[in-house]
């Protein structure tokens, strides 16, 4: 944190570089701010990416096929944790320096069509990579309302943002331990929004959000839902792989599943999550665009999404028509990211 013994000139520079929650930032702006702190001899800070590798299409292919993993300055988030069994899904904590592989990695993510809006977090911290990793290990555990221990996936933007709204200020500040600023992706063009800054003057109980964090029922639903959706995508992947000859990607199926839930919410805003998930699942079963079939539209308008879909599926008379006119098989195949 910035020292209270800064000169007036240093304090002026600090105020100029203090980010605002009311504007958007480019990644280079944040990197430049960190460099300004160093030039002003304010307490040194580093820039990090916490990448949600599941949400970035083709990430592991790119990572494993290139020389990036041979570089220094990164750690698997789940390494040395209780979640090492989930290493294929582990986030990646990467230190960023101008012109080095961390910066190149971010701009590669920016070039991808899928994943930039949920790629993870941009963190400004006064800690070293190893120290920040240790802090994050304390943020990974939660206790569910039923008393079971669960992974706390706050590295996932789609989990963190709704969960953040449920926290009182002192819990937010405790969660920020080890981090000075946290930015989240805001647009497909890579713009970032400041989510939080640590408040050194805010009193709070030390480690109150640290391991394990007790979840309310509302928080449990917010945080566990993405994990459940990923499990559903894995089930779809194995079901499709059993009869399709093309090579499929679990991560791509997951992206398509989330996109389909989003589509269901847009088409049927008054329906519940179960109906939206059912709609999404049937895009993989009946056909990509089954929802455009006139009979499905009629049934869903008369009976609602869930019941209309059940009635539509109860007869197989439309399947040949769906296969011919309402399905895009290429939808399932991930485009090359090379």
C-alpha positions in Angstrom: 0.0 0.0 0.0 1.1 3.6 -0.5 3.2 4.9 2.3 1.8 7.7 4.5 5.3 9.3 4.3 5.1 10.2 0.6 6.3 13.6 -0.4 3.7 16.1 -1.6 4.9 15.6 -5.1 4.5 11.8 -4.8 1.1 12.3 -3.3 0.0 14.5 -6.2 1.2 11.8 -8.7 -0.6 9.2 -6.7 -3.9 11.1 -6.9 -3.4 11.6 -10.6 -3.0 7.9 -11.2 -5.8 6.8 -8.8 -8.3 5.0 -11.1 -12.0 5.9 -11.1 -15.0 3.6 -11.0 -16.9 5.9 -13.4 -14.8 5.3 -16.5 -13.5 2.4 -18.6 -9.8 1.6 -19.1 -7.8 0.0 -21.7 -5.4 -2.7 -20.6 -2.4 -0.5 -21.6 -3.9 2.3 -19.4 -3.7 0.1 -16.3 -0.2 -1.1 -17.2 0.9 2.5 -17.6 -0.6 3.4 -14.2 1.5 0.7 -12.5 4.6 2.0 -14.2 3.8 5.6 -13.0 3.7 4.3 -9.4 7.2 2.9 -9.9 8.5 6.1 -11.5 7.0 8.2 -8.7 8.7 5.8 -6.2 5.3 5.1 -4.6 5.1 1.7 -3.0 5.9 -0.7 -5.9 3.0 -2.5 -7.5 2.7 -5.2 -10.1 0.1 -6.1 -12.7 -1.4 -9.6 -12.9 -3.9 -11.5 -15.0 -6.0 -14.1 -13.3 -7.3 -16.0 -16.3 -10.4 -18.1 -16.2 -9.0 -20.7 -18.7 -12.4 -22.4 -19.1 -14.0 -19.3 -20.5 -11.3 -18.5 -23.1 -11.9 -20.6 -26.1 -8.9 -22.6 -27.2 -6.8 -21.4 -24.3 -5.1 -24.7 -23.4 -4.3 -25.5 -27.0 -2.6 -22.2 -27.4 -0.8 -22.5 -24.1 0.4 -26.0 -24.6 1.5 -25.6 -28.2 3.4 -22.4 -27.7 6.5 -21.4 -25.7 4.5 -19.5 -23.1 4.4 -22.2 -20.5 8.3 -22.2 -20.6 8.3 -18.6 -19.5 8.7 -17.5 -15.9 6.1 -15.4 -14.1 3.0 -17.6 -13.9 1.4 -20.1 -11.5 -1.6 -22.5 -11.7 -4.1 -21.1 -9.2 -5.1 -24.6 -8.0 -1.5 -25.7 -7.5 -0.8 -26.6 -3.9 -4.5 -26.4 -3.0 -7.3 -28.9 -2.2 -8.5 -28.5 -5.8 -5.4 -30.0 -7.6 -7.8 -32.7 -9.0 -9.4 -29.9 -11.1 -6.2 -28.9 -12.8 -7.7 -29.1 -16.3 -10.0 -26.3 -15.2 -7.4 -24.3 -13.1 -7.2 -20.6 -13.6 -3.8 -19.1 -14.4 -2.1 -16.3 -12.4 0.2 -14.4 -14.7 2.5 -11.5 -14.0 2.4 -8.8 -16.6 5.3 -6.6 -17.7 5.4 -4.4 -20.8 6.6 -6.3 -23.8 6.8 -9.6 -22.0 4.7 -12.8 -22.4 2.0 -11.7 -19.9 1.1 -8.7 -22.1 1.3 -10.8 -25.3 -1.0 -13.3 -23.6 -3.7 -10.7 -22.9 -3.7 -9.4 -26.5 -4.0 -13.0 -27.7 -7.1 -13.3 -25.5 -8.4 -10.1 -26.9 -8.2 -11.5 -30.5 -10.4 -14.5 -29.6 -14.1 -14.3 -30.6 -15.2 -16.1 -27.4 -14.1 -15.5 -23.9 -12.9 -11.9 -23.7 -16.0 -10.7 -21.7 -15.4 -13.3 -19.1 -11.7 -14.0 -19.4 -10.9 -13.3 -15.7 -9.5 -10.4 -13.6 -6.8 -7.8 -14.0 -5.2 -7.2 -10.6 -2.9 -4.5 -9.3 -1.0 -5.7 -6.2 2.0 -4.8 -4.1 2.7 -8.5 -3.6 5.0 -10.8 -5.5 3.6 -13.5 -7.7 4.1 -16.2 -5.1 2.6 -14.0 -2.3 -0.4 -13.2 -4.3 -0.9 -16.9 -5.2 -0.8 -17.6 -1.4 -3.4 -14.9 -0.8 -5.7 -16.4 -3.5 -5.4 -19.9 -2.0 -7.1 -18.4 1.1 -10.0 -17.2 -1.1 -10.9 -20.6 -2.7 -12.9 -22.3 0.1 -16.5 -21.8 1.1 -19.0 -23.5 3.4 -22.4 -24.1 1.9 -25.7 -23.6 3.8 -25.8 -27.4 4.3 -22.3 -27.3 5.9 -20.3 -28.9 3.1 -17.0 -27.4 1.8 -17.1 -26.1 -1.8 -14.8 -24.3 -4.2 -15.5 -20.6 -4.1 -15.1 -19.6 -7.8 -14.8 -15.9 -7.4 -12.1 -15.9 -10.1 -15.0 -16.4 -12.6 -16.4 -13.0 -13.6 -19.9 -14.3 -14.0 -19.7 -15.5 -10.3 -17.8 -12.6 -8.8 -20.0 -9.8 -10.0 -23.4 -11.0 -8.6 -21.7 -12.3 -5.5 -19.9 -8.9 -5.0 -23.3 -7.2 -4.8 -24.3 -9.3 -1.8 -21.2 -8.4 0.3 -21.1 -5.6 2.9 -18.3 -3.1 2.5 -16.1 -4.6 5.2 -16.3 -8.1 3.6 -15.5 -6.6 0.2 -12.4 -4.9 1.7 -11.3 -8.1 3.4 -11.6 -10.0 0.2 -9.3 -7.4 -1.4 -6.4 -8.4 1.0 -3.3 -8.6 -1.1 -4.8 -6.6 -4.0 -4.9 -2.9 -4.4 -7.2 -2.7 -7.4 -9.3 -5.3 -9.3 -10.6 -4.7 -12.8 -13.1 -6.8 -14.7 -13.8 -7.0 -18.5 -16.6 -4.8 -19.6 -16.7 -4.9 -23.4 -15.8 -7.2 -26.3 -13.2 -4.7 -27.3 -11.3 -5.4 -24.1 -12.3 -2.3 -22.1 -11.9 -2.8 -18.3 -13.9 -1.5 -15.4 -12.6 -1.0 -11.9 -14.5 -3.3 -9.6 -12.9 -2.5 -6.3 -10.0 -0.8 -4.6 -8.7 -1.6 -1.2 -9.6 0.9 1.6 -6.8 0.9 4.2 -9.0 3.1 6.5 -12.0 0.8 6.5 -12.2 -1.2 9.7 -13.2 -4.9 9.4 -12.4 -8.3 10.8 -9.2 -9.7 9.4 -9.7 -12.7 7.1 -13.5 -12.6 7.5 -13.8 -13.6 3.8 -10.9 -16.0 4.0 -11.0 -19.8 4.2 -13.7 -21.0 4.5 -16.3 -18.4 3.7 -19.8 -19.2 4.9 -22.3 -18.8 2.1 -25.9 -17.7 2.4 -28.5 -19.6 0.3 -28.5 -16.6 -2.2 -24.7 -16.6 -2.5 -24.6 -20.4 -2.9 -26.9 -20.2 -5.9 -24.9 -17.4 -7.5 -21.6 -19.1 -7.0 -22.4 -22.8 -7.7 -24.6 -22.2 -10.8 -21.6 -21.8 -13.2 -20.0 -25.0 -11.9 -23.2 -26.8 -12.5 -23.5 -25.5 -16.0 -20.0 -26.7 -16.8 -21.0 -30.2 -15.5 -24.0 -30.1 -17.8 -21.8 -29.1 -20.7 -19.5 -32.1 -20.0 -22.5 -34.4 -20.1 -23.6 -33.0 -23.4 -20.0 -33.4 -24.7 -19.9 -37.1 -23.9 -23.4 -37.6 -25.3 -22.6 -35.9 -28.6 -19.2 -37.6 -28.8 -20.8 -41.0 -28.6 -22.4 -40.6 -32.1 -20.6 -37.8 -33.9 -17.4 -38.5 -35.8 -16.1 -34.9 -35.6 -13.7 -33.8 -32.8 -15.5 -31.7 -30.2 -14.2 -29.5 -27.4 -15.7 -29.5 -23.9 -14.9 -25.8 -23.6 -16.6 -24.9 -26.9 -19.7 -26.9 -25.8 -19.7 -25.0 -22.6 -19.5 -21.7 -24.5 -22.4 -22.8 -26.7 -24.4 -23.9 -23.7 -24.0 -20.5 -22.0 -24.8 -18.7 -25.2 -28.0 -20.8 -25.5 -29.1 -19.9 -22.0 -28.5 -16.3 -22.8 -30.6 -16.7 -25.9 -33.4 -18.3 -23.9 -33.4 -15.4 -21.4 -33.8 -13.0 -24.3 -36.6 -14.9 -26.0 -38.4 -15.9 -22.8 -37.5 -13.3 -20.2 -40.3 -14.3 -17.8 -39.3 -18.0 -17.6 -37.1 -19.5 -14.9 -33.6 -20.9 -15.0 -34.8 -24.5 -15.3 -36.7 -23.7 -18.5 -33.8 -21.7 -19.9 -31.4 -24.6 -19.2 -33.9 -27.0 -20.9 -34.1 -24.7 -23.9 -30.3 -24.6 -24.1 -29.9 -28.4 -23.8 -32.3 -29.1 -26.6 -30.4 -27.0 -29.1 -27.9 -29.9 -28.9 -30.6 -32.5 -29.2 -33.3 -31.2 -31.6 -31.3 -28.9 -33.7 -29.5 -25.6 -33.4 -32.4 -23.4 -34.5 -35.4 -25.6 -33.4 -36.8 -22.6 -31.6 -37.5 -21.0 -35.1 -39.9 -23.8 -36.1 -43.5 -22.5 -36.4 -45.0 -25.3 -34.4 -42.6 -24.8 -31.5 -43.3 -21.0 -31.6 -47.0 -21.8 -31.4 -46.8 -24.2 -28.6 -44.4 -22.0 -26.5 -46.7 -19.0 -27.0 -49.7 -21.1 -25.8 -48.2 -23.1 -23.0 -45.0 -21.4 -22.1 -41.4 -22.5 -22.8 -41.1 -25.6 -20.6 -44.4 -27.1 -21.4 -44.3 -26.0 -25.0 -41.0 -27.7 -25.5 -42.2 -30.9 -23.8 -45.2 -31.0 -26.2 -43.1 -30.2 -29.2 -40.6 -33.0 -28.4 -43.3 -35.5 -27.5 -43.8 -36.2 -31.2 -41.0 -37.1 -33.6 -42.9 -36.0 -36.7 -40.8 -32.8 -36.9 -37.3 -34.3 -36.5 -36.6 -34.8 -40.2 -37.7 -31.3 -40.9 -35.5 -30.0 -38.0 -32.5 -31.9 -39.3 -32.9 -30.5 -42.8 -33.9 -26.9 -42.2 -33.3 -26.0 -38.5 -29.9 -27.3 -37.7 -26.3 -26.1 -38.3 -23.9 -29.0 -37.6 -20.9 -26.7 -38.0 -22.2 -24.8 -34.9 -20.7 -27.6 -32.7 -17.2 -27.4 -34.2 -14.8 -24.9 -32.8 -13.0 -22.8 -35.4 -9.2 -23.1 -35.4 -7.5 -20.5 -33.2 -4.1 -21.0 -34.9 
